[in-house]
Amino acid sequence: MAVNYFKKIGARRLLIMIMGNVFLGMGISIFKLSGLGNDPFSGMVMALANILGFSYASFLLVINGGLFIFELAAGRRLIGIGTLVNAFLLGYNGLWPLLFPVPDTMLRRVVTVLVGVIVTSFGVSLYQTPNAGVAPYDSISLITAKSRPLIPYFWHRIATDAVCAVICFLA
């Protein structure tokens, strides 16, 4: 069964999806390096990890593990190899602070965050194009939208991001 799945996806699509996740991880690290903010989910994970004394990567594994269980129970059709790669390998890309100094002026911070936007956008396009599975966090709004079809997906996604932003702010 797994062999058929990998044949269906193909080596090229698998490689593109993995590269997309590598670029996503780089983009998140670059955003963090800029000091100008991250997406709501990454920001929430960073804030909670900091409070609880975990590294970002370790705490991301814990959070994604819990979300994966939810996805397994409520949205099994969304799971693919991309789900597993995104859930369990994305947080291990903190090389940027080792390679580049922390930006010390606002101009450098803005340039850094712009580089982060480009890198993250490229990563998202590579990750989503092969259609190899949905990340555990992204599956929440897809699952809730399917269970509440009268409310457009847009509002489900806004709600999940808003909850993360509030938790991040409180943490």
DSSP file with accessible surface (Angstrom, degrees, kcal/mol):
  #  RESIDUE AA STRUCTURE BP1 BP2  ACC     N-H-->O    O-->H-N    N-H-->O    O-->H-N    TCO  KAPPA ALPHA  PHI   PSI    X-CA   Y-CA   Z-CA
    1    1 A M     >        0   0  198      0, 0.0     4,-1.9     0, 0.0     5,-0.1   0.000 360.0 360.0 360.0 -46.1    0.0    0.0    0.0
    2    2 A A  H  >  +     0   0   63      1,-0.2     4,-2.4     2,-0.2     5,-0.2   0.886 360.0  54.5 -65.0 -36.2    2.8    2.4    0.9
    3    3 A V  H  > S+     0   0   94      1,-0.2     4,-2.3     2,-0.2    -1,-0.2   0.931 108.4  48.5 -63.5 -43.3    4.7    1.5   -2.3
    4    4 A N  H  > S+     0   0  107      1,-0.2     4,-2.3     2,-0.2    -1,-0.2   0.884 109.4  53.7 -62.5 -38.9    1.6    2.4   -4.4
    5    5 A Y  H  X S+     0   0   71     -4,-1.9     4,-2.3     2,-0.2    -2,-0.2   0.941 110.8  45.0 -61.5 -46.6    1.2    5.7   -2.5
    6    6 A F  H  X S+     0   0   86     -4,-2.4     4,-2.9     1,-0.2    -2,-0.2   0.857 111.8  52.6 -69.0 -32.8    4.8    6.6   -3.3
    7    7 A K  H  < S+     0   0  158     -4,-2.3    -1,-0.2    -5,-0.2    -2,-0.2   0.903 109.5  50.3 -65.4 -39.9    4.5    5.5   -6.9
    8    8 A K  H  < S+     0   0  165     -4,-2.3    -2,-0.2    -5,-0.2    -1,-0.2   0.915 116.2  40.4 -64.0 -44.5    1.3    7.7   -7.2
    9    9 A I  H  < S-     0   0    8     -4,-2.3     4,-0.5    -5,-0.2    -2,-0.2   0.931 103.4-150.9 -70.6 -46.9    3.1   10.7   -5.8
   10   10 A G     X  -     0   0   25     -4,-2.9     4,-2.2    -5,-0.2     5,-0.2   0.200  26.0 -89.2  86.5 150.7    6.4   10.1   -7.6
   11   11 A A  H  > S+     0   0   85      1,-0.2     4,-2.7     2,-0.2     5,-0.2   0.874 123.5  54.4 -62.4 -38.3    9.9   11.0   -6.7
   12   12 A R  H  > S+     0   0  202      2,-0.2     4,-2.5     1,-0.2    -1,-0.2   0.941 110.7  43.9 -64.6 -48.4    9.7   14.4   -8.4
   13   13 A R  H  > S+     0   0   87     -4,-0.5     4,-2.5     2,-0.2    -1,-0.2   0.887 113.8  52.2 -64.0 -38.3    6.6   15.6   -6.4
   14   14 A L  H  X S+     0   0   41     -4,-2.2     4,-2.5     2,-0.2    -2,-0.2   0.939 110.7  47.2 -62.7 -45.3    8.1   14.1   -3.2
   15   15 A L  H  X S+     0   0  104     -4,-2.7     4,-2.8     1,-0.2     5,-0.2   0.916 111.6  50.7 -63.3 -42.5   11.3   16.1   -3.7
   16   16 A I  H  X S+     0   0   40     -4,-2.5     4,-2.4     2,-0.2    -1,-0.2   0.926 111.0  49.0 -61.4 -43.8    9.5   19.3   -4.5
   17   17 A M  H  X S+     0   0    0     -4,-2.5     4,-2.1     2,-0.2    -2,-0.2   0.926 112.1  48.0 -63.6 -42.3    7.4   18.9   -1.4
   18   18 A I  H  X S+     0   0   69     -4,-2.5     4,-2.2     1,-0.2    -2,-0.2   0.938 111.6  50.0 -64.8 -43.8   10.4   18.3    0.8
   19   19 A M  H  X S+     0   0   76     -4,-2.8     4,-2.6     1,-0.2    -1,-0.2   0.904 108.0  54.8 -60.3 -40.2   12.2   21.3   -0.7
   20   20 A G  H  X S+     0   0    0     -4,-2.4     4,-2.5   106,-0.2    -1,-0.2   0.916 108.0  48.3 -59.4 -42.2    9.1   23.4    0.0
   21   21 A N  H  X S+     0   0    8     -4,-2.1     4,-2.5     2,-0.2    -1,-0.2   0.874 109.1  53.3 -67.9 -35.0    9.2   22.4    3.7
   22   22 A V  H  X S+     0   0   70     -4,-2.2     4,-2.4     2,-0.2    -2,-0.2   0.950 111.5  45.8 -63.0 -45.5   12.9   23.2    3.8
   23   23 A F  H  X S+     0   0   57     -4,-2.6     4,-2.8     1,-0.2    -2,-0.2   0.886 110.4  54.1 -66.1 -36.8   12.2   26.7    2.4
   24   24 A L  H  X S+     0   0   18     -4,-2.5     4,-2.5     2,-0.2    -1,-0.2   0.935 109.5  47.7 -59.8 -47.0    9.3   27.1    4.8
   25   25 A G  H  X S+     0   0    3     -4,-2.5     4,-2.2     1,-0.2    -2,-0.2   0.908 112.0  49.9 -61.0 -40.3   11.5   26.3    7.8
   26   26 A M  H  X S+     0   0   37     -4,-2.4     4,-2.5     2,-0.2    -2,-0.2   0.929 110.3  50.7 -63.1 -43.7   14.1   28.8    6.4
   27   27 A G  H  X S+     0   0    0     -4,-2.8     4,-2.7     2,-0.2    -2,-0.2   0.916 109.4  49.6 -61.6 -43.5   11.5   31.5    6.0
   28   28 A I  H  X S+     0   0   14     -4,-2.5     4,-2.4     1,-0.2    -1,-0.2   0.924 112.3  48.9 -62.0 -42.0   10.2   31.0    9.6
   29   29 A S  H  X S+     0   0   18     -4,-2.2     4,-2.5     2,-0.2    -2,-0.2   0.893 110.8  50.0 -64.1 -39.8   13.8   31.2   10.9
   30   30 A I  H  X S+     0   0    8     -4,-2.5     4,-2.2     2,-0.2    -2,-0.2   0.918 109.7  51.1 -66.6 -41.4   14.4   34.4    8.9
   31   31 A F  H  X>S+     0   0   28     -4,-2.7     4,-1.1     2,-0.2     5,-0.8   0.934 111.3  48.1 -58.6 -45.3   11.2   35.9   10.2
   32   32 A K  H ><5S+     0   0  116     -4,-2.4     3,-0.7     1,-0.2    -2,-0.2   0.920 109.7  52.6 -62.4 -42.1   12.3   35.1   13.7
   33   33 A L  H 3<5S+     0   0   17     -4,-2.5    -1,-0.2     1,-0.2    -2,-0.2   0.883 103.9  57.6 -60.3 -37.1   15.8   36.6   13.0
   34   34 A S  H 3<5S-     0   0    1     -4,-2.2    -1,-0.2    -5,-0.1    -2,-0.2   0.789  95.6-142.8 -66.0 -28.1   14.2   39.8   11.8
   35   35 A G  T <<5S+     0   0   46     -4,-1.1    -3,-0.1    -3,-0.7    -1,-0.1   0.637  71.9 108.7  73.9  13.8   12.4   40.3   15.1
   36   36 A L  S   <S-     0   0   70     -5,-0.8    -4,-0.1     1,-0.3     2,-0.1   0.307  84.8 -86.3-107.6   9.2    9.4   41.7   13.3
   37   37 A G        -     0   0   42     -6,-0.5    -1,-0.3    -5,-0.1     2,-0.2  -0.280  32.9-123.4 113.2 163.4    7.0   38.8   13.8
   38   38 A N        -     0   0   44      1,-0.1   -10,-0.0    -2,-0.1     0, 0.0  -0.760  45.9 -67.6-130.3 178.9    5.9   35.5   12.5
   39   39 A D     >  -     0   0   62     -2,-0.2     4,-2.8     1,-0.1     5,-0.3  -0.280  58.4-102.7 -65.6 159.0    2.7   33.9   11.3
   40   40 A P  H  > S+     0   0   43      0, 0.0     4,-2.5     0, 0.0     5,-0.2   0.893 118.6  48.1 -57.5 -41.4    0.2   33.4   14.1
   41   41 A F  H  > S+     0   0   18      2,-0.2     4,-2.6     1,-0.2     5,-0.2   0.959 114.8  43.6 -67.2 -48.8    0.9   29.6   14.5
   42   42 A S  H  > S+     0   0    4      1,-0.2     4,-2.8     2,-0.2     5,-0.2   0.912 114.3  51.7 -62.4 -41.0    4.7   29.9   14.6
   43   43 A G  H  X S+     0   0   11     -4,-2.8     4,-2.7     2,-0.2    -1,-0.2   0.918 110.0  48.8 -61.0 -43.1    4.5   32.9   16.9
   44   44 A M  H  X S+     0   0   17     -4,-2.5     4,-2.9    -5,-0.3     5,-0.3   0.942 112.5  47.9 -61.9 -45.6    2.2   31.0   19.3
   45   45 A V  H  X S+     0   0    0     -4,-2.6     4,-2.7     1,-0.2     5,-0.2   0.926 113.1  48.4 -63.4 -42.5    4.5   28.0   19.3
   46   46 A M  H  X S+     0   0   27     -4,-2.8     4,-2.3    -5,-0.2    -1,-0.2   0.927 113.5  46.9 -62.5 -45.0    7.6   30.2   19.9
   47   47 A A  H  X S+     0   0   20     -4,-2.7     4,-2.2     2,-0.2    -2,-0.2   0.933 115.6  44.0 -65.1 -46.4    5.9   32.1   22.7
   48   48 A L  H  X S+     0   0   43     -4,-2.9     4,-2.6     2,-0.2     6,-0.2   0.900 112.8  52.2 -66.7 -39.2    4.6   28.9   24.5
   49   49 A A  H  X>S+     0   0    2     -4,-2.7     5,-2.5    -5,-0.3     4,-1.0   0.921 109.8  50.1 -61.4 -41.1    7.9   27.1   24.0
   50   50 A N  H ><5S+     0   0  134     -4,-2.3     3,-0.5    -5,-0.2    -2,-0.2   0.924 112.3  46.1 -63.5 -45.0    9.7   30.1   25.6
   51   51 A I  H 3<5S+     0   0  100     -4,-2.2    -1,-0.2     1,-0.2    -2,-0.2   0.899 116.9  44.0 -64.1 -40.4    7.4   30.2   28.6
   52   52 A L  H 3<5S-     0   0  100     -4,-2.6    -1,-0.2    -5,-0.2    -2,-0.2   0.505 113.5-115.0 -87.1  -4.9    7.6   26.4   29.1
   53   53 A G  T <<5S+     0   0   69     -4,-1.0     2,-0.3    -3,-0.5    -3,-0.2   0.753  70.4 130.5  80.7  24.5   11.4   26.2   28.6
   54   54 A F      < -     0   0  104     -5,-2.5    -1,-0.3    -6,-0.2     2,-0.2  -0.701  61.9-107.9-101.9 161.6   11.4   24.1   25.4
   55   55 A S     >  -     0   0   62     -2,-0.3     4,-2.5     1,-0.1     5,-0.3  -0.522  33.5-114.1 -77.7 158.4   13.2   24.7   22.1
   56   56 A Y  H  > S+     0   0   37      1,-0.2     4,-2.8     2,-0.2     5,-0.2   0.939 115.9  50.3 -57.6 -47.9   10.9   25.8   19.3
   57   57 A A  H  > S+     0   0   13     34,-0.2     4,-1.8     1,-0.2    -1,-0.2   0.914 111.9  46.5 -61.3 -43.0   11.6   22.6   17.4
   58   58 A S  H  > S+     0   0   49      1,-0.2     4,-1.6     2,-0.2    -1,-0.2   0.926 115.1  45.3 -66.5 -43.3   10.8   20.3   20.3
   59   59 A F  H  X S+     0   0   16     -4,-2.5     4,-2.8     1,-0.2     5,-0.2   0.878 108.3  57.4 -70.8 -33.4    7.6   22.1   21.2
   60   60 A L  H  X S+     0   0    4     -4,-2.8     4,-3.1    -5,-0.3     5,-0.3   0.900 104.5  53.5 -60.9 -38.6    6.5   22.3   17.6
   61   61 A L  H  X S+     0   0   54     -4,-1.8     4,-2.2    -5,-0.2    -1,-0.2   0.918 109.9  47.3 -60.3 -44.2    6.8   18.5   17.6
   62   62 A V  H  X S+     0   0   90     -4,-1.6     4,-2.1     2,-0.2    -2,-0.2   0.950 115.5  43.9 -63.1 -49.8    4.5   18.2   20.6
   63   63 A I  H  X S+     0   0   38     -4,-2.8     4,-2.6     1,-0.2     5,-0.2   0.941 115.5  47.5 -62.5 -48.2    1.9   20.6   19.2
   64   64 A N  H  X S+     0   0    3     -4,-3.1     4,-2.7    -5,-0.2    -1,-0.2   0.857 108.0  57.0 -64.5 -33.0    2.0   19.1   15.7
   65   65 A G  H  X S+     0   0   20     -4,-2.2     4,-1.9    -5,-0.3    -1,-0.2   0.938 109.9  44.5 -60.8 -46.1    1.7   15.6   17.3
   66   66 A G  H  X S+     0   0   44     -4,-2.1     4,-1.8     1,-0.2    -2,-0.2   0.925 115.1  47.5 -64.5 -42.6   -1.5   16.6   19.1
   67   67 A L  H  X S+     0   0   33     -4,-2.6     4,-2.8     1,-0.2    -2,-0.2   0.868 108.1  56.4 -67.4 -34.0   -2.8   18.3   15.9
   68   68 A F  H  X S+     0   0   37     -4,-2.7     4,-3.1     2,-0.2    -1,-0.2   0.902 104.1  52.8 -64.2 -39.1   -1.9   15.2   13.9
   69   69 A I  H  X S+     0   0  115     -4,-1.9     4,-2.2     2,-0.2    -1,-0.2   0.928 110.5  48.1 -61.8 -42.5   -4.0   13.1   16.2
   70   70 A F  H  X S+     0   0   83     -4,-1.8     4,-3.0     2,-0.2     5,-0.4   0.934 112.9  48.0 -60.8 -45.7   -7.0   15.5   15.6
   71   71 A E  H  X S+     0   0    0     -4,-2.8     4,-2.5     1,-0.2     7,-0.2   0.904 110.3  52.2 -63.3 -39.2   -6.3   15.3   11.8
   72   72 A L  H  < S+     0   0   62     -4,-3.1     4,-0.4     1,-0.2    -1,-0.2   0.910 116.1  40.3 -62.4 -40.4   -6.1   11.5   12.0
   73   73 A A  H  < S+     0   0   86     -4,-2.2    -2,-0.2    -5,-0.2    -1,-0.2   0.895 132.2  20.2 -76.7 -40.0   -9.5   11.3   13.8
   74   74 A A  H  < S+     0   0   48     -4,-3.0    -3,-0.2    -5,-0.2    -2,-0.2   0.627 133.4  27.6-110.8 -15.7  -11.4   14.0   11.9
   75   75 A G    ><  +     0   0    1     -4,-2.5     3,-2.6    -5,-0.4     4,-0.4  -0.142  59.9 149.4-143.4  44.8   -9.7   14.6    8.6
   76   76 A R  G >  S+     0   0  167     -4,-0.4     3,-1.7     1,-0.3    -1,-0.1   0.812  71.5  65.9 -51.9 -33.5   -7.9   11.4    7.6
   77   77 A R  G 3  S+     0   0  139      1,-0.3    -1,-0.3    -3,-0.1    -5,-0.1   0.704  95.8  58.7 -64.3 -18.3   -8.4   12.2    3.9
   78   78 A L  G <  S+     0   0   26     -3,-2.6    56,-2.6    -7,-0.2     2,-0.3   0.568  84.4 103.3 -86.3 -10.4   -6.1   15.2    4.3
   79   79 A I    <   +     0   0   46     -3,-1.7     2,-0.3    -4,-0.4    54,-0.1  -0.564  38.7 139.2 -83.6 135.4   -3.1   13.1    5.4
   80   80 A G  S >> S-     0   0    8     -2,-0.3     4,-1.4    54,-0.2     3,-0.9  -0.890  70.0 -76.8-152.8-175.7   -0.2   12.4    3.1
   81   81 A I  H 3> S+     0   0   33     -2,-0.3     4,-2.5     1,-0.3     5,-0.2   0.870 128.4  60.8 -60.9 -32.7    3.5   12.2    3.3
   82   82 A G  H 3> S+     0   0    0     50,-3.0     4,-2.5     1,-0.2    -1,-0.3   0.846  99.0  57.1 -63.1 -31.6    3.6   16.0    3.2
   83   83 A T  H <> S+     0   0    0     -3,-0.9     4,-2.6    49,-0.6    -1,-0.2   0.944 110.2  43.1 -62.1 -47.4    1.6   16.0    6.4
   84   84 A L  H  X S+     0   0   66     -4,-1.4     4,-2.4     2,-0.2     5,-0.3   0.912 114.4  48.8 -68.7 -43.1    4.3   14.0    8.2
   85   85 A V  H  X S+     0   0   17     -4,-2.5     4,-1.8     1,-0.2     5,-0.5   0.949 116.4  43.6 -61.6 -46.8    7.2   15.9    6.7
   86   86 A N  H  X S+     0   0   13     -4,-2.5     4,-0.8    -5,-0.2    -2,-0.2   0.916 117.0  46.2 -64.8 -42.4    5.6   19.2    7.7
   87   87 A A  H  < S+     0   0    2     -4,-2.6   -23,-0.2    -5,-0.2    -1,-0.2   0.873 125.7  24.7 -70.5 -37.5    4.5   18.1   11.1
   88   88 A F  H  < S+     0   0   68     -4,-2.4    -1,-0.2    -5,-0.2    -2,-0.2   0.497 128.1  34.3-116.0  -1.4    7.7   16.4   12.3
   89   89 A L  H >< S+     0   0  113     -4,-1.8     3,-0.9    -5,-0.3    -3,-0.2   0.519  90.4  86.0-126.7  -8.4   10.6   18.0   10.3
   90   90 A L  T 3< S+     0   0   22     -4,-0.8    -3,-0.1    -5,-0.5    -4,-0.1   0.848  82.0  59.3 -69.1 -34.2    9.7   21.6    9.8
   91   91 A G  T 3  S+     0   0   12    -34,-0.2     2,-1.4     1,-0.2   -34,-0.2   0.593  82.6  85.6 -75.9  -7.6   11.0   23.1   13.1
   92   92 A Y    <   +     0   0  130     -3,-0.9    -1,-0.2     1,-0.2   -67,-0.1  -0.477  60.8  93.5 -97.0  67.9   14.6   22.0   12.6
   93   93 A N        +     0   0   25     -2,-1.4     3,-0.4   -68,-0.1   -64,-0.2  -0.225  33.0 133.3-150.0  52.5   16.0   24.9   10.6
   94   94 A G        +     0   0   48      1,-0.2     4,-0.4     2,-0.1   -68,-0.1  -0.098  32.5 114.4 -99.1  37.5   17.5   27.4   12.9
   95   95 A L    >>  +     0   0   99      1,-0.2     4,-1.8     2,-0.1     3,-1.0   0.750  54.2  80.9 -77.9 -23.7   20.7   28.0   11.1
   96   96 A W  H 3> S+     0   0   48     -3,-0.4     4,-2.9     1,-0.3     3,-0.2   0.883  89.0  51.3 -57.3 -44.3   20.1   31.6   10.2
   97   97 A P  H 34 S+     0   0   74      0, 0.0    -1,-0.3     0, 0.0    -2,-0.1   0.819 112.6  48.9 -63.3 -24.0   21.1   33.1   13.5
   98   98 A L  H <4 S+     0   0  144     -3,-1.0    -2,-0.2    -4,-0.4    -3,-0.1   0.814 118.0  38.9 -80.0 -30.4   24.4   31.2   13.3
   99   99 A L  H  < S+     0   0  113     -4,-1.8    -3,-0.2    -3,-0.2    -1,-0.1   0.778 121.6  35.2 -90.1 -30.2   25.1   32.3    9.7
  100  100 A F  S  < S-     0   0  103     -4,-2.9    -1,-0.2    -5,-0.2     2,-0.0  -0.960  82.7-113.0-128.8 144.8   23.9   35.9    9.9
  101  101 A P        -     0   0  111      0, 0.0    -3,-0.1     0, 0.0     3,-0.1  -0.360  45.0 -93.2 -70.2 154.8   24.1   38.5   12.6
  102  102 A V        -     0   0  104     -5,-0.1   -68,-0.1     1,-0.1     7,-0.1  -0.510  52.4-102.4 -65.1 129.0   20.9   39.7   14.2
  103  103 A P        -     0   0   14      0, 0.0    -1,-0.1     0, 0.0     6,-0.0  -0.347  35.0-166.9 -58.2 132.2   19.9   42.8   12.3
  104  104 A D        +     0   0  115     -3,-0.1     2,-0.3    -2,-0.0    -2,-0.1   0.485  63.6  51.9-104.6  -5.8   20.7   45.9   14.3
  105  105 A T  S  > S-     0   0   63      1,-0.1     4,-2.3     0, 0.0     5,-0.2  -0.911  83.3-116.9-126.7 160.1   18.8   48.6   12.5
  106  106 A M  H  > S+     0   0  113     -2,-0.3     4,-2.8     1,-0.2     5,-0.2   0.895 115.3  55.3 -62.2 -39.1   15.2   48.9   11.4
  107  107 A L  H  > S+     0   0  129      1,-0.2     4,-2.5     2,-0.2    -1,-0.2   0.939 109.7  46.0 -59.9 -45.1   16.3   49.0    7.7
  108  108 A R  H  > S+     0   0  142      1,-0.2     4,-2.4     2,-0.2    -1,-0.2   0.873 112.1  51.7 -66.1 -36.6   18.2   45.7    8.1
  109  109 A R  H  X S+     0   0   77     -4,-2.3     4,-2.6     2,-0.2    -2,-0.2   0.914 110.8  47.8 -65.3 -42.0   15.2   44.2   10.0
  110  110 A V  H  X S+     0   0   56     -4,-2.8     4,-2.4     2,-0.2    -2,-0.2   0.926 112.4  48.7 -65.3 -43.7   12.8   45.2    7.2
  111  111 A V  H  X S+     0   0   76     -4,-2.5     4,-2.3    -5,-0.2    -2,-0.2   0.930 111.8  50.7 -60.9 -42.3   15.2   43.8    4.5
  112  112 A T  H  X S+     0   0   27     -4,-2.4     4,-2.3     1,-0.2    -2,-0.2   0.929 110.4  47.7 -62.2 -45.1   15.5   40.6    6.5
  113  113 A V  H  X S+     0   0   28     -4,-2.6     4,-2.3     1,-0.2    -1,-0.2   0.885 109.7  53.8 -67.1 -34.1   11.7   40.2    6.9
  114  114 A L  H  X S+     0   0   97     -4,-2.4     4,-2.1     2,-0.2    -1,-0.2   0.911 108.3  49.3 -64.9 -40.4   11.3   40.9    3.1
  115  115 A V  H  X S+     0   0   67     -4,-2.3     4,-2.8     1,-0.2     5,-0.2   0.921 109.6  53.4 -61.6 -40.8   13.7   38.1    2.4
  116  116 A G  H  X S+     0   0    0     -4,-2.3     4,-2.8     1,-0.2     5,-0.3   0.892 106.5  51.7 -60.6 -40.1   11.7   35.9    4.8
  117  117 A V  H  X S+     0   0   68     -4,-2.3     4,-2.7     2,-0.2     5,-0.2   0.936 112.3  45.7 -63.4 -44.3    8.5   36.7    2.9
  118  118 A I  H  X S+     0   0  121     -4,-2.1     4,-2.4     2,-0.2    -2,-0.2   0.949 115.6  45.6 -65.0 -47.2   10.1   35.7   -0.4
  119  119 A V  H  X S+     0   0   21     -4,-2.8     4,-2.5     1,-0.2    -2,-0.2   0.929 115.6  46.5 -63.6 -44.8   11.6   32.5    1.0
  120  120 A T  H  X S+     0   0   25     -4,-2.8     4,-2.9    -5,-0.2     5,-0.2   0.918 111.5  51.2 -65.3 -42.8    8.4   31.5    2.8
  121  121 A S  H  X S+     0   0   70     -4,-2.7     4,-2.3    -5,-0.3    -1,-0.2   0.922 111.3  47.9 -61.0 -42.8    6.3   32.3   -0.3
  122  122 A F  H  X S+     0   0   93     -4,-2.4     4,-2.3    -5,-0.2    -1,-0.2   0.931 112.3  50.2 -62.9 -43.0    8.5   30.1   -2.4
  123  123 A G  H  X S+     0   0    0     -4,-2.5     4,-2.8     1,-0.2    -2,-0.2   0.909 109.4  50.3 -62.2 -43.3    8.4   27.4    0.2
  124  124 A V  H  X S+     0   0   49     -4,-2.9     4,-2.8     2,-0.2     5,-0.3   0.926 110.3  49.9 -62.5 -43.4    4.6   27.4    0.4
  125  125 A S  H  X S+     0   0   54     -4,-2.3     4,-1.8    -5,-0.2    -1,-0.2   0.920 114.2  44.6 -64.6 -40.3    4.3   27.2   -3.4
  126  126 A L  H  < S+     0   0   27     -4,-2.3  -106,-0.2    -5,-0.2    -1,-0.2   0.899 115.2  48.8 -67.9 -39.7    6.7   24.2   -3.5
  127  127 A Y  H  < S+     0   0   12     -4,-2.8     5,-0.5  -107,-0.2     4,-0.2   0.906 117.1  39.4 -67.9 -40.9    5.0   22.5   -0.6
  128  128 A Q  H >< S+     0   0  122     -4,-2.8     3,-1.4    -5,-0.2    -1,-0.2   0.817  99.7  73.3 -82.8 -29.5    1.4   22.9   -1.9
  129  129 A T  T 3< S+     0   0  106     -4,-1.8    -1,-0.2    -5,-0.3    -2,-0.1   0.893  93.9  51.4 -57.5 -44.2    2.0   22.2   -5.6
  130  130 A P  T 3  S-     0   0    4      0, 0.0    -1,-0.3     0, 0.0    -2,-0.1   0.667  95.4-141.2 -70.0 -13.1    2.5   18.4   -5.2
  131  131 A N    <   +     0   0  133     -3,-1.4    -3,-0.1    -4,-0.2     3,-0.1   0.946  47.6 149.9  53.4  54.2   -0.7   18.0   -3.2
  132  132 A A        -     0   0    4     -5,-0.5   -50,-3.0     1,-0.4   -49,-0.6   0.095  62.6 -47.9-107.1  19.3    1.0   15.5   -1.0
  133  133 A G        -     0   0   16    -51,-0.3     2,-0.4   -52,-0.2    -1,-0.4  -0.412  57.6 -94.1 128.1 156.8   -0.9   16.1    2.3
  134  134 A V        -     0   0   30    -56,-2.6   -54,-0.2    -2,-0.1     5,-0.1  -0.866  38.8-111.0-108.7 134.7   -2.0   19.0    4.5
  135  135 A A     >  -     0   0    2     -2,-0.4     4,-1.9     1,-0.1   -52,-0.1  -0.263  31.8-114.2 -57.7 146.8   -0.1   20.2    7.5
  136  136 A P  H  > S+     0   0    0      0, 0.0     4,-0.8     0, 0.0     3,-0.1   0.896 115.6  47.5 -53.8 -44.1   -1.8   19.4   10.9
  137  137 A Y  H >> S+     0   0   13      1,-0.2     3,-1.0     2,-0.2     4,-0.6   0.934 111.7  49.9 -64.6 -44.2   -2.4   23.1   11.7
  138  138 A D  H 3> S+     0   0   39      1,-0.2     4,-1.1     2,-0.2    -1,-0.2   0.791 102.1  64.0 -65.0 -25.7   -3.8   23.9    8.2
  139  139 A S  H 3X S+     0   0    0     -4,-1.9     4,-3.0     1,-0.2     5,-0.3   0.786  87.0  72.1 -70.2 -25.1   -6.1   20.9    8.5
  140  140 A I  H <X S+     0   0   33     -3,-1.0     4,-2.7    -4,-0.8     5,-0.2   0.948 101.5  40.7 -56.6 -52.2   -8.0   22.4   11.4
  141  141 A S  H  X S+     0   0    0     -4,-0.6     4,-2.2    -3,-0.2    -1,-0.2   0.864 115.3  52.2 -68.4 -32.5   -9.7   25.1    9.3
  142  142 A L  H  X S+     0   0   57     -4,-1.1     4,-1.7     2,-0.2    -1,-0.2   0.917 112.3  45.8 -66.9 -41.1  -10.4   22.6    6.5
  143  143 A I  H  X S+     0   0   15     -4,-3.0     4,-1.8     2,-0.2    -2,-0.2   0.933 115.0  45.7 -67.7 -46.4  -12.0   20.1    8.9
  144  144 A T  H  X S+     0   0   43     -4,-2.7     4,-1.4    -5,-0.3    -1,-0.2   0.877 110.7  54.4 -67.6 -33.9  -14.1   22.7   10.6
  145  145 A A  H  < S+     0   0   18     -4,-2.2    -1,-0.2    -5,-0.2    -2,-0.2   0.886 108.1  49.6 -66.2 -36.2  -15.2   24.3    7.3
  146  146 A K  H  < S+     0   0  137     -4,-1.7    -1,-0.2     1,-0.2    -2,-0.2   0.872 112.4  47.2 -70.2 -33.5  -16.4   20.9    6.1
  147  147 A S  H  < S+     0   0   70     -4,-1.8    -1,-0.2     1,-0.3    -2,-0.2   0.696 121.9  36.3 -81.2 -18.1  -18.4   20.3    9.3
  148  148 A R    ><  +     0   0  154     -4,-1.4     3,-1.6    -5,-0.2    -1,-0.3  -0.612  69.9 167.6-129.9  71.3  -19.9   23.9    9.1
  149  149 A P  T 3   +     0   0  105      0, 0.0     4,-0.1     0, 0.0    -1,-0.1   0.679  68.1  69.1 -67.5 -15.0  -20.4   24.5    5.4
  150  150 A L  T 3  S+     0   0  171      2,-0.1    -5,-0.1     1,-0.0    -2,-0.0   0.735  91.1  69.0 -74.4 -20.6  -22.6   27.5    5.8
  151  151 A I  S <  S-     0   0   79     -3,-1.6    -3,-0.1    -6,-0.2     5,-0.1  -0.877  95.9-117.3 -98.1 123.6  -19.6   29.5    7.1
  152  152 A P    >>  -     0   0   76      0, 0.0     4,-1.2     0, 0.0     3,-1.1  -0.226  20.9-115.1 -59.6 149.8  -17.0   30.1    4.3
  153  153 A Y  H 3> S+     0   0  100      1,-0.3     4,-2.5     2,-0.2     3,-0.4   0.850 111.9  68.9 -50.9 -40.9  -13.6   28.6    4.7
  154  154 A F  H 3> S+     0   0  119      1,-0.2     4,-2.4     2,-0.2    -1,-0.3   0.895 100.1  46.9 -46.6 -46.5  -12.1   32.1    5.0
  155  155 A W  H <> S+     0   0  145     -3,-1.1     4,-2.2     2,-0.2    -1,-0.2   0.841 108.9  54.1 -72.5 -30.7  -13.7   32.6    8.3
  156  156 A H  H  X S+     0   0   18     -4,-1.2     4,-2.2    -3,-0.4    -1,-0.2   0.924 111.7  45.5 -65.7 -42.3  -12.6   29.3    9.7
  157  157 A R  H  X S+     0   0   62     -4,-2.5     4,-2.5     2,-0.2     5,-0.2   0.909 111.5  51.5 -68.7 -41.3   -9.0   30.1    8.8
  158  158 A I  H  X S+     0   0   73     -4,-2.4     4,-2.7    -5,-0.3    -1,-0.2   0.917 109.8  51.7 -59.1 -42.0   -9.3   33.6   10.3
  159  159 A A  H  X S+     0   0   51     -4,-2.2     4,-2.5     2,-0.2    -2,-0.2   0.930 110.3  46.5 -63.9 -45.1  -10.7   32.0   13.5
  160  160 A T  H  X S+     0   0   19     -4,-2.2     4,-2.0     1,-0.2    -1,-0.2   0.931 115.6  46.1 -65.8 -41.4   -7.8   29.5   13.8
  161  161 A D  H  X S+     0   0   37     -4,-2.5     4,-2.6     2,-0.2    -2,-0.2   0.891 111.7  52.3 -66.6 -37.3   -5.2   32.2   13.2
  162  162 A A  H  X S+     0   0   48     -4,-2.7     4,-2.6    -5,-0.2     5,-0.2   0.916 107.8  51.0 -65.3 -41.8   -7.0   34.6   15.6
  163  163 A V  H  X S+     0   0   87     -4,-2.5     4,-2.5     1,-0.2     5,-0.2   0.938 112.3  47.3 -60.3 -45.1   -6.9   32.0   18.4
  164  164 A C  H  X S+     0   0    8     -4,-2.0     4,-2.7     1,-0.2    -2,-0.2   0.911 111.4  50.7 -62.3 -41.8   -3.2   31.5   17.8
  165  165 A A  H  X S+     0   0   46     -4,-2.6     4,-2.7     2,-0.2    -2,-0.2   0.911 111.1  48.3 -64.0 -41.1   -2.5   35.2   17.7
  166  166 A V  H  X S+     0   0   83     -4,-2.6     4,-2.9     2,-0.2     5,-0.2   0.941 112.9  47.3 -65.9 -44.4   -4.4   35.7   21.0
  167  167 A I  H  X S+     0   0   61     -4,-2.5     4,-2.4    -5,-0.2    -2,-0.2   0.930 112.7  50.2 -62.3 -41.7   -2.5   32.8   22.7
  168  168 A C  H  < S+     0   0   42     -4,-2.7    -2,-0.2    -5,-0.2    -1,-0.2   0.936 111.6  47.9 -60.4 -46.9    0.7   34.3   21.4
  169  169 A F  H  < S+     0   0  178     -4,-2.7    -2,-0.2     1,-0.2    -1,-0.2   0.924 113.6  47.0 -60.7 -45.4   -0.1   37.7   22.7
  170  170 A L  H  <        0   0  133     -4,-2.9    -1,-0.2     1,-0.2    -2,-0.2   0.838 360.0 360.0 -67.3 -33.1   -1.1   36.3   26.1
  171  171 A A     <        0   0   44     -4,-2.4    -1,-0.2    -5,-0.2    -2,-0.2   0.733 360.0 360.0 -78.7 360.0    2.0   34.2   26.3
